[in-house]
């Protein structure tokens, strides 16, 4: 889910942080891509079935799904052909704090399964397709297939200890990559300097992506990082429930007025006496425990009061588990063409001619990307026009003189 409603809120309140750009504008950039999100999108997008039939996953001769392999293979070649260097980050173990969200997802899948069965019995093709998409998930096999594919293609594979978008954001913060590529907005909550969305949707006819800048987002919202994290928790994240009745605009207003969730709970809700908002039961504040959350050595065995859920979520956003820069190797290698061909043709029954043509594109892209080449913007530096600078200085001095004149009432000092 990421952060509910954050993209729309930024579009309304901090539009300068968002840009629509051509995919080719990322030429020469290293991008850490959330692999699970990409695989899920390929499973949804790469499907067979005509307008009068429910769409299904592409499969090989053994009935194994291959949609994710085809999507990952073709799109990664597209990135490399555009001069982009993708590195795919895979999720590690899910954090315990996310167990509630995972349970909700399981319940939704069970409901979708029941609805799919009903639609199939009724012959409702549109409903079948809708509910089958809701049942799609990138499981262990799909992840392992893509890891092997990418390694054979010579593309870096990073195994995160926990959340992939958090690991990608950490690589971006450390300067190892330019941006985090994912649809999950919580990459911004994890402080990625640049977020790139729609990468795996960009096609030949309309190859555009959406970039979001973290610093400009904070500037446009008028918040610091701690306030931004609390805003994201209020909007709704994967790590705790949110306050029912508080929408995006209200959440931003409350954070701007009160600064943090503690003050909002104390002074900002239900001030009229009418119970308009419903605060989750596990949000009950406990001051002693809140003060101890950032001190890992503080162990107060006498107070067993649970730490409020929003405090746990806040702590996770600020202190998530990731690999450090020296633990991650980012190297784009030459593809293992023969092994790659066997993997795609012999194991997964891909068309030999198409695979050969794609491998030739891959080899060509690797050779081109291996040559030292700078981005166009590296050839330009910003220079201050001396005439414009002089005009600005004169304008500032004139304004100062005008203000001084108003304060003295236009009289000369004796």
N, C-alpha and C positions, 0 to 999 in steps of 0.2 A: 504493500500500500504506500509506503513512504510517508509523506506528510500531507494529510487531507486538505485540499483547497489552497495549498501554498502557491502553486503555479499561477492560479487566477489572481490571488491576492497580490503577488509581485507584479503581475501584468497591470493591475489597477493602481497600485500604490508606489511601485518602483520600476516603471517601464524602462528606464535607462539601463537597467541591469540585464535586459533581454535583447537579443539580436537574432534575426533570421539570416543565416548565411548559407552560401553554397558549400557543398561538401568539399569542393576543391580548395576552399579557403583554409582548410586544415592541412594543406600540403606541408610536409616537413615536420609535422607535429607528432609527438608520441602521446597516445591516448590509452588510459587504463579503462578497459571496458568490463562492466558487470556481466560476467559470462552467463549466469543463470537467467538474468533478465533477457539477454540476447537469445538464448536457446528457447525460452518460452515464446518470444515473439516469432521466431522461425517456425516453431511448432504450430502456432496459430495461423501464420501467413502462408506457409508452404503446404498446401493441401490439394487434394484431387477431388473431382466431383463437379458435375455441371449444374446449371441453374435449377434443374428439376430433381436433383439428387443431393442428399446430405453430404457435405464435404467430409472427407476422411484424410488421415495422415498418409503420406507416401510410405510405402513399405518395400522391402526386398523380397526375394523368392521364399524366404523362411517366414515371412509375415512380420518381420521386425521393422519398427518405425525408422525411417531414414530422413524425414523432413528436416530434422535439426542438423543432420550432417550436410545435406544439400544447401540449406540456408547459410550455415556457418562457412562452408567451403566457398560458395559464390560471393558472399558479402565480404569475406576477408580478402579475397583476391581483388575485389573492387576497391577496398581501402588501400591496399598496397599499390594498386595501379594508380591511384590518386596521389601517391607519395605519402600516405598516412602510415604510421607505424603503430598498429594495435597491439596491446598486451592484454590478455584476458585473465581476469581475476575470478576465481571460483570460491564459493562460500565454503567455510569450514563448519564447525559444529554450531548449531543455533544457540544463542545465549539463553540462559534460563529465564531471563526477564521477558523473553518473547513467547513463552509457552502459552499464555492466554490467547495471543493472536493466532498462533498455530492451531489451537483448538477450535477457534472460530472458523478458520479456513477449512478444517476437516468437516465441520458441521455444514458449511456451505456446499462442499463437494458432495456430501451425502444427500443434501436436498436436490442438488443439480442432477444427481444420478437417478433419483426418483422421478424428477420431471422429465428427464430424457427417456426413461422407460415409458412413461405415459405418452409422450409425443410420438415415440416409435409405434406404439400400439394404435394411435390415432392417424398415423401417416402424415403428421405435420412436419414437413421438411425444414421449414424455417425455424421452428422451435427445437428440432433435433440439432440443427447446426449451432444454435445459440447455447444450448445446454452442454453440448459436447465440448465447446470452447471453454466453458467453465470448469470442465473436468481435466483440462490439459495441465500438466505440471512437468517440470524438468526434474526427473528422478536420477537415481544413481547411474543407471545405464546410459542415459542421455549425456550426463556430465562426463562419464568415462569415454564415451565415443568421441566427444568433442575435444577432450584433452589429447587423445591419441592423434586425432586429425590435425590439430594445431601444431603439435610437436613435429609431425611429419612434414608440415608446411614450413617449419622453421620459425614459428611465431611463439613468443614467450607465453608460458602458462604459469600463473601465480596462484598458489594454494593459500588462501587466507586462513588464519586461525579461527576467525569468527565471521563477521559480516563482510561480504565482498565490497559493498559500496564504501564501507569504513576504511578498508584496506586501500582501495583505489584513491580515496580522498587523502590518505596519509602519504601515498606516493606523490600525489600532486602537491601537497604542502611542502614536501621535501625537495621538490623541483626535479624529480626523476621523470615525471611525465607532465605534459601541458594541461591535461584535463581529465576529468572522470566522465566516462560515457555510460549513462544509465537513464532510465525513466524515473527512478526513485528520487524524489526531491530531498530525501534526508541526506543525500550526499552533501548538500549545502549545510545542513545542520552539523555534519561531520567536518565542516570547514574547507571543503574543496574550493580552491581559488576560482576554478572554472568548471562548470557543469555543461556537458554537451548532451542534448536530448535528440531523439529521432534519428540517431545514427543508423540503426538497423532497419529503419523505414525508408531511408533515402534511396530512391530508385533512379533509373536513367532519365526518365522524363522530367522529374522534379527533384533533383538532387540537392535538397536543402536540409539544413540542420538548425537546431535552436541552441544558442549558447547563453548561459547565465553566469554573471560575475558575482561572486560572494560579497566582495567589498562594496560594490555598487548596490547590492540588495540591502545591506545594512544601512548604507547612506540614505537610500530612498525611503526606507521604513523609519529611519530616525532612531535606530536601536543599536545597542552594543551586542556583542556575541552572547552574553549571558541572557539578556532580554530576548534575543532571537531564539535561543534554545527553549525558553519558557513559552514563547509564542507558538513554536512548533508543537510543543506538548499540548497546549490548549487546543490547537487546530485538530490534533489527533494523529498519533504515531503508532508504530508497531509495538511499543514497549510498555504502554499502560493505557487504561481507558481515559476518556476525556470528559469534561463537564458537559452534560446534556443541556442543550439550549444555547450554548455559546458558539456562534458562527464565526467565520473568518474576520469580518469587520469588527464585531464585538470583541473578539480576542485581541486584535491589534489595539483597539481603543483602551481596553483594560490594561494591557502591558504598558502603553504610553502613559497612562494616568498613574499607575501604581508601581510599575517597575519590575515586579516579580510575582510569582504565584502565591507566595505566603501572604503578601499584602492584599492581593486580590481576594483571597479566601477570608481574610480578616475584615476588609473594609469595602471591597468592590462588588460583592454579590448580594442580591436580595435586600438592598438598602431600603426599598419601598415598603418592606414588610410582607409583600407577596412572594411566595416561593416560586420564582420564575426559573431558576436553574437547579439542576440536580447534580450535586458533587458526588463522585464515586466514593463508596464506603472506605476503600483502602487509601484515600487521599487524606485521611485525618492527620493533621500536623502533629508532630512531636518535636518540640524545639531542641531538646537535648540530643535526640538522634540526628536531626538535621545538621546540627553543628559538627557532628562526628563523621558525616559521610565522606568528607575529603581527607580524613585522617585514618589511614588504614590500620594504624597501630592502636587506635583508641578502642578498647574493648570494655564496655560497661556491662558486666554480667548481671548487675542488679536491675537494669531496665530492659525488659524483654518486649517492650512495645514495638510493633512492626514499623519499619521506616516507611513513610508515605510513598505510594507508588510513583508519584511525579518526581520525587527526590531521587529514587532509583533510576528513573528514565533519564533525568538530568545528568546524573553521574555517569551513566552509560554513554551518553552522547559526548561527554567531555573526557572520559577515560576508557575508551574502548580498546579491546585487544587487537593489535596489529603487528605485523612484522616490521622491523626497522629497516632503514635503507640499505644497510650493509648485509642484510639477510635476504635481499631480493636481487636476482640477476636478470637484467633486461638485455637480452641479446637476440637480434633477428638474424637467423642463420639461413644458409642455402637449403631449399627444400630437398627432402629425400625422395626424389621423383619416382623411382621404381617401387619403393615401399609404399608410397602414397597411392600409386596406381593399383597395387595389389589390394590395399585396404579398401579403396573405393569400388573397383571393378570386381575383384574376386570375392571379397567378403560381403559387400553391400550391393552388388549387382548394378552399379552405375553404368551408363552407356560408355563403352571404351573410347569412341571417337570424341565425345564431348569431354571426357576426363582428360584425354591427351591434349586437346585444345586449351583447356583451362590450366593444365600444368605448364604449358608453354607460356601462357600469360603470367603465371606465377613466377616462373624462372626469369622472365624478362623484367618483371617488377622488382624482383630481388636484386638483379644487376643494377638497375637504375637507382634504387634506394641505397645501394651500397656505395655509390659514388658520393664524394663530398659535395654537398649542395646546400646553399643557404636559402632561407626564405627571402622573398622579395623585400619584406619589411626590415630585414637586417641591413639592407644597403642604404637605408634612409635614417637620418637623425633629425630631431626637431630643433630648428634654429629660430631664435627670437629675432623678429624684424626690428632693427634699431629705431626706425621711424615710428613704428607702432608702439614700441616700448616707451619712447619719449612722449608720445601723445597720451598714453595711459598715465605716466608720471605727472604730466601737466594737469590732467583731469583730476587726479587725486589731490594735488596741491590746491587746485581751484575749489574743490569741494570742501577741503579743510578750512580754507580762508573764508568761504561762505558761511560755514557753521560757526566759525569764530566771530564773524561779523554779527550773526544773529544773537549770539550769547552776550555780546557787549552792546546790543541795541544800536549798532552802527556808530557808536561814539569812539573817539580816539582816546587811548589811555593817556593820563597825565604823568 
